[in-house]
């Protein structure tokens, strides 16, 4: 269970939530926390076990506005594509959805009261995902032999029409 430390008012009751971490990420964060505790100890300061891990130069937690303001500098320094801190939420939701996370789990991890908010505003369907889903559908509808036959007939058809000099007009 996460420490329930809150800065300011929450947007909704669902905003306060536990998000499971990958074991490697959890290990890395615990290592950073241990190093931070040692650094503070060497300076004669105390960093409590339940304090935030990432602090600014004044020893205060980063606030969303500060991260948002620093993002352009970070992007420029590391030559990244344009992105925003908030856009990372969209990427997270889209990735989780595309990897098959059930919607009833995703909307809770996103902190939304219902899945409709997550679906409507956060999940973006890529062309590759549309193609994958259509292939799943075709695979359910046709056997592999039938699909190969359809693809071969399609290839033959495309070859035939590609040699036509004039476009074929359809009588109306």
C-alpha positions as CSV (number, residue, x, y, z in Angstrom):
1,X,0.0,0.0,0.0
2,X,1.3,3.4,-1.0
3,X,1.8,6.3,1.5
4,X,-1.2,8.5,1.2
5,X,0.6,11.9,0.9
6,X,-1.4,14.6,-0.8
7,X,-0.4,18.1,-1.9
8,X,-3.5,20.2,-2.2
9,X,-7.1,19.1,-3.0
10,X,-7.7,16.1,-5.2
11,X,-9.7,16.5,-8.4
12,X,-12.0,13.5,-7.5
13,X,-12.0,10.8,-4.8
14,X,-10.6,8.4,-7.4
15,X,-7.5,10.5,-7.8
16,X,-6.0,8.9,-4.7
17,X,-5.0,5.4,-5.9
18,X,-2.4,2.7,-5.7
19,X,-0.6,2.0,-9.0
20,X,1.4,-1.3,-9.0
21,X,5.0,-0.9,-10.2
22,X,7.1,-3.2,-12.2
23,X,9.5,-5.0,-9.8
24,X,12.6,-3.5,-11.6
25,X,11.2,0.0,-11.3
26,X,10.2,-0.5,-7.7
27,X,13.8,-1.7,-6.9
28,X,15.3,1.3,-8.7
29,X,13.0,3.8,-6.8
30,X,13.9,2.1,-3.5
31,X,17.6,2.4,-4.4
32,X,17.2,6.1,-5.2
33,X,15.3,6.6,-1.9
34,X,18.1,4.9,0.1
35,X,20.7,7.1,-1.6
36,X,18.6,10.2,-0.9
37,X,18.4,9.2,2.8
38,X,22.2,8.8,3.0
39,X,22.8,12.1,1.3
40,X,20.5,13.9,3.8
41,X,22.1,12.1,6.7
42,X,25.6,13.3,5.5
43,X,24.3,16.9,5.5
44,X,22.8,16.5,9.0
45,X,19.3,16.5,7.7
46,X,16.6,13.9,8.1
47,X,14.6,12.5,5.2
48,X,11.9,10.3,6.6
49,X,11.1,7.0,5.1
50,X,7.7,8.1,3.9
51,X,8.8,11.4,2.3
52,X,8.8,12.0,-1.4
53,X,11.6,10.5,-3.5
54,X,12.1,13.3,-6.0
55,X,12.6,16.7,-4.5
56,X,13.7,20.0,-5.9
57,X,16.8,22.0,-4.8
58,X,14.9,23.3,-1.8
59,X,14.0,19.8,-0.6
60,X,10.3,20.2,-1.6
61,X,8.3,17.8,-3.8
62,X,8.0,18.7,-7.5
63,X,4.6,20.2,-8.3
64,X,2.9,19.5,-11.6
65,X,3.2,23.1,-12.8
66,X,7.0,22.9,-12.3
67,X,7.3,19.7,-14.3
68,X,5.1,21.1,-17.0
69,X,7.3,24.3,-17.2
70,X,10.5,22.2,-17.3
71,X,9.3,19.8,-20.0
72,X,10.3,21.9,-23.0
73,X,13.9,22.3,-21.7
74,X,14.1,18.5,-21.1
75,X,12.8,17.8,-24.6
76,X,15.2,20.2,-26.2
77,X,18.2,18.9,-24.2
78,X,17.6,15.3,-25.2
79,X,16.3,16.0,-28.7
80,X,12.9,14.4,-28.1
81,X,9.6,14.8,-30.0
82,X,7.2,17.4,-28.5
83,X,5.3,16.0,-25.5
84,X,3.7,17.2,-22.4
85,X,3.5,15.8,-18.9
86,X,-0.2,15.4,-19.4
87,X,0.4,13.8,-22.8
88,X,2.2,11.0,-21.0
89,X,-1.1,10.0,-19.4
90,X,-2.6,9.7,-22.9
91,X,0.4,7.5,-24.0
92,X,0.1,5.4,-20.9
93,X,-3.7,4.8,-21.4
94,X,-3.2,4.0,-25.1
95,X,-0.3,1.6,-24.4
96,X,-2.2,-0.2,-21.7
97,X,-5.3,-0.5,-23.9
98,X,-3.3,-1.7,-26.9
99,X,-1.6,-4.4,-24.8
100,X,-5.0,-5.7,-23.8
101,X,-5.5,-4.3,-20.3
102,X,-9.2,-4.7,-19.4
103,X,-11.1,-1.4,-19.4
104,X,-12.4,-2.0,-15.9
105,X,-8.7,-2.1,-14.6
106,X,-7.4,0.8,-16.8
107,X,-10.0,3.3,-15.7
108,X,-9.2,2.7,-12.0
109,X,-5.4,3.0,-12.6
110,X,-6.1,6.3,-14.5
111,X,-8.1,7.6,-11.5
112,X,-11.4,8.0,-13.5
113,X,-14.8,7.4,-11.9
114,X,-15.9,5.4,-15.0
115,X,-14.3,3.9,-18.1
116,X,-16.1,6.3,-20.5
117,X,-13.8,9.2,-19.5
118,X,-10.8,7.0,-20.2
119,X,-12.2,5.7,-23.5
120,X,-13.4,9.0,-24.7
121,X,-10.4,11.2,-23.9
122,X,-7.3,9.1,-23.3
123,X,-7.2,6.0,-25.6
124,X,-6.1,6.7,-29.1
125,X,-6.3,3.8,-31.6
126,X,-3.3,3.5,-34.0
127,X,-3.4,2.3,-37.6
128,X,-1.3,-0.7,-36.6
129,X,-3.8,-1.6,-33.9
130,X,-6.7,-1.3,-36.3
131,X,-4.9,-3.7,-38.7
132,X,-4.1,-6.1,-35.9
133,X,-7.7,-6.2,-34.8
134,X,-8.9,-6.8,-38.4
135,X,-6.4,-9.6,-38.7
136,X,-7.8,-11.2,-35.5
137,X,-11.3,-10.9,-37.0
138,X,-10.2,-12.5,-40.3
139,X,-8.4,-15.3,-38.5
140,X,-11.7,-16.1,-36.6
141,X,-13.7,-16.0,-39.8
142,X,-11.3,-17.9,-42.2
143,X,-8.8,-20.7,-41.8
144,X,-5.2,-20.0,-42.6
145,X,-5.6,-21.9,-45.9
146,X,-8.6,-19.8,-46.8
147,X,-6.8,-16.5,-45.9
148,X,-3.8,-17.5,-48.0
149,X,-6.1,-18.3,-50.9
150,X,-7.9,-14.9,-50.6
151,X,-4.5,-13.1,-50.4
152,X,-3.3,-15.0,-53.6
153,X,-6.5,-14.1,-55.5
154,X,-6.2,-10.5,-54.3
155,X,-2.6,-10.4,-55.6
156,X,-3.6,-11.9,-58.9
157,X,-6.4,-9.3,-59.2
158,X,-4.1,-6.4,-58.5
159,X,-1.6,-7.7,-61.1
160,X,-4.4,-7.8,-63.7
161,X,-5.7,-4.3,-63.1
162,X,-2.2,-2.8,-62.9
163,X,-1.5,-3.7,-66.5
164,X,-4.6,-1.8,-67.8
165,X,-3.6,1.2,-69.7
166,X,-6.9,3.1,-69.4
167,X,-9.0,3.2,-66.2
168,X,-12.0,1.0,-66.5
169,X,-15.3,2.9,-66.5
170,X,-18.2,1.3,-64.8
171,X,-21.5,1.7,-66.7
172,X,-24.1,3.4,-64.8
